Amino acid sequence: MAECFELAGQIRTLDMRASPYDLAALGYSPVKVETPPGRVEYAAAQRGFAEQAARLRTRLLDAMDRCDT
């Protein structure tokens, strides 16, 4: 569960970096989704998150199945 929450935090961080808010003072560089390179960066990160989520989902479901027995 903790890893799921950590991933959710990473996803939210990316979303905030891609937003119109300037978070540089907090140490977050922007993802400029209005540019082609920014869109590529954002899409690549989203694909990585989806892969991580799929692995975590499988592990979580397996753990829940073990609780049923």
ZIRANOR-V595326 format. One record per helix or strand of 3 or more residues. SS is the DSSP state (H for helix, E for strand). FROM is the first residue (numbers start at 1). TO is the last residue. If there is no record, write none. Layout:
# ZIRANOR-V595326
ss=SS from=FROM to=TO
ss=SS from=FROM to=TO
This chain:
# ZIRANOR-V595326
ss=H from=2 to=17
ss=H from=24 to=26
ss=H from=36 to=68
